[in-house]
Amino acid sequence: MESSSQDRNLPASQRKLQRARDDGQVPRSRDFSHLAVLGGGAVTLVMVAPWIYEALRESLARHLSLSASDVRDPGFMLDHLHTMVLTGAGISLGVAVIIVAIAVLSTLAGGGWVWTTKPLAPDFSRVNPLKGLQGLFTKKKLADVIKLAFIAFFVLTLAAVFIYYTLPSVATLVLQPSTAGIERMLNWLVMGCSLLLGVILLVALIDLPLQIFLHKSELKMSLQEMKDEHKDTDGNPQMKSRRRQKQRELAQRQSLPKVPQADFVLMNPTHYAVAVKYEEKSMAAPRVVSKGADLLAMKIRDLAKAHQVPVIQSPVLARALFAHAELDQDIPSTLYTAVAQVLAYVYRLKAALQGRGQMPGDMPQPVVPPGMDPHDSRAAQAAYAASVAAKAKAASAKAPGDATGVARTESISSVRAT
């Protein structure tokens, strides 16, 4: 069910504003357009009136000065008529072009240029009487009614005042010369138009921001609409999380062929398996070449045993590597020491199997920093993350070189010697 207007208290998103614009829904002030057309037309006529008067006077004087022979010549009269029509059309067309340009520019002042054919498409919901009745009780309709009442009141008031003060002078027009009477009437006409334009100007100055406000108010969104649009735009967070999980699982399955190349596999003991490889000449630090959980962990274990890759039980380190290490990436620097301990044990084990030393005993459990194990409390993990960030900041401030390289040199590079 669509949210009620009371629930729509959030400003419209940029996407909804763009959709409304694509549908041709932009704020337009008809009163501002009327003001621009009437005012611009009046100013244009006042400015070009002397030129129009002179052009028409010369045209009439030239084309009405005809001899008797000219009048009896149909071809000559048609040419005269054609010239007069072109002269009048040229004058009218120039004024019309200016007024049309003003009308177009004033229309674009509110919502800008929008080109769409969607409003022309048939929409049978517009003829729905119920929907039409609902549209009568909107904020926009109420604003239109108040605006029309305001215009009617001011126009009638100004008209009454204007007639009251000019009516006594009307009776004296017959006593004045024709030129003075025409001039007086033109002055009254200019004054009346000015008063009318003043009213429209006042209404337009209110109507233009009002239409913008009402347009944004109509497009307001509820919290649920905002959430739905966010899902449509960025995708459902739960679905995105599932897709990422599927991608990780696919990458882990595809990493199974790299297990035989690993130096060792850490287990936990059945839930997690992490295969680690380190080549001193080509790698800056040990890397996780494969990892998996549950059934995939069992496959990694079986594949490692089939290719005689040592499988070591280290639940805490296995969980830490599974949670914080990425496939085919260097392990986190905080786990260098723990992995170095395992590498040292594996190298001693391989040397003993080759007859170059004694068989080592049980491997002591590597020391994993608190907070790296996913089973630790959130407080411990947060405290550890803060301490790591503080150490990294202090190290970078002390020496701009590779801070993690120091730890790697102290832990990983000493494994071979061990």
BELDAZI-V196793 format. One record per backbone hydrogen bond with DSSP energy under -1.0 kcal/mol. CO is the residue of the C=O (numbers start at 0). NH is the residue of the N-H. If there is no record, write none. Layout:
CO,NH ; CO,NH
//
This chain:
3,6 ; 6,8 ; 9,220 ; 12,16 ; 13,17 ; 14,18 ; 15,19 ; 16,20 ; 17,21 ; 18,22 ; 19,24 ; 20,23 ; 23,25 ; 28,32 ; 29,33 ; 30,34 ; 31,35 ; 32,36 ; 33,37 ; 34,38 ; 35,39 ; 36,40 ; 37,41 ; 38,42 ; 39,43 ; 40,44 ; 41,45 ; 42,46 ; 43,47 ; 44,48 ; 47,51 ; 48,52 ; 49,53 ; 50,54 ; 51,55 ; 52,56 ; 53,57 ; 54,58 ; 55,59 ; 56,60 ; 57,61 ; 58,62 ; 59,63 ; 63,65 ; 66,70 ; 67,71 ; 69,72 ; 72,76 ; 73,77 ; 74,78 ; 75,79 ; 76,80 ; 77,81 ; 78,82 ; 79,83 ; 80,84 ; 81,85 ; 82,86 ; 83,87 ; 84,88 ; 85,89 ; 86,90 ; 87,91 ; 88,92 ; 89,93 ; 90,94 ; 91,95 ; 92,96 ; 93,97 ; 94,98 ; 95,99 ; 96,100 ; 97,101 ; 98,102 ; 99,103 ; 100,104 ; 101,105 ; 102,106 ; 103,107 ; 107,111 ; 117,120 ; 122,125 ; 124,127 ; 127,131 ; 128,132 ; 129,133 ; 130,134 ; 133,136 ; 137,141 ; 138,142 ; 139,143 ; 140,144 ; 141,145 ; 142,146 ; 143,147 ; 144,148 ; 145,149 ; 146,150 ; 147,151 ; 148,152 ; 149,153 ; 150,154 ; 151,155 ; 152,156 ; 153,157 ; 154,158 ; 155,159 ; 156,160 ; 157,161 ; 158,162 ; 159,163 ; 160,164 ; 161,165 ; 162,166 ; 169,172 ; 172,175 ; 176,180 ; 177,181 ; 178,182 ; 179,183 ; 180,184 ; 181,185 ; 182,186 ; 183,187 ; 184,188 ; 185,189 ; 186,190 ; 187,191 ; 188,192 ; 189,193 ; 190,194 ; 191,195 ; 192,196 ; 193,197 ; 194,198 ; 195,199 ; 196,200 ; 197,201 ; 198,202 ; 199,203 ; 200,204 ; 202,206 ; 203,207 ; 205,209 ; 206,210 ; 207,211 ; 208,212 ; 209,213 ; 210,214 ; 211,215 ; 212,216 ; 213,217 ; 214,218 ; 216,219 ; 220,9 ; 221,225 ; 222,226 ; 223,227 ; 224,228 ; 225,229 ; 226,230 ; 227,231 ; 228,232 ; 229,233 ; 230,234 ; 235,239 ; 236,240 ; 237,241 ; 238,242 ; 239,243 ; 240,244 ; 241,245 ; 242,246 ; 243,247 ; 244,248 ; 245,249 ; 246,250 ; 247,251 ; 248,252 ; 249,253 ; 252,255 ; 254,257 ; 255,258 ; 257,260 ; 258,261 ; 263,275 ; 264,311 ; 265,273 ; 266,313 ; 267,270 ; 270,293 ; 271,267 ; 272,291 ; 273,265 ; 274,288 ; 274,289 ; 275,262 ; 275,263 ; 276,286 ; 278,282 ; 285,330 ; 286,276 ; 287,327 ; 289,274 ; 291,272 ; 292,295 ; 293,297 ; 294,298 ; 295,299 ; 296,300 ; 297,301 ; 298,302 ; 299,303 ; 300,304 ; 301,305 ; 302,306 ; 303,308 ; 304,307 ; 309,264 ; 311,266 ; 313,317 ; 314,318 ; 315,319 ; 316,320 ; 317,321 ; 318,322 ; 319,323 ; 320,324 ; 325,328 ; 328,287 ; 331,334 ; 332,335 ; 334,338 ; 335,339 ; 336,340 ; 337,341 ; 338,342 ; 339,343 ; 340,344 ; 341,345 ; 342,346 ; 343,347 ; 344,348 ; 345,349 ; 346,350 ; 347,351 ; 348,352 ; 349,353 ; 350,355 ; 351,354 ; 368,371 ; 372,375 ; 376,380 ; 377,381 ; 378,382 ; 379,383 ; 380,384 ; 381,385 ; 382,386 ; 383,387 ; 384,388 ; 385,389 ; 386,390 ; 387,391 ; 388,392 ; 389,393 ; 390,394 ; 391,395 ; 392,396 ; 393,397 ; 394,398 ; 402,406 ; 403,407 ; 404,408 ; 405,409 ; 406,410 ; 407,411 ; 407,412 ; 411,414 ; 413,417
//
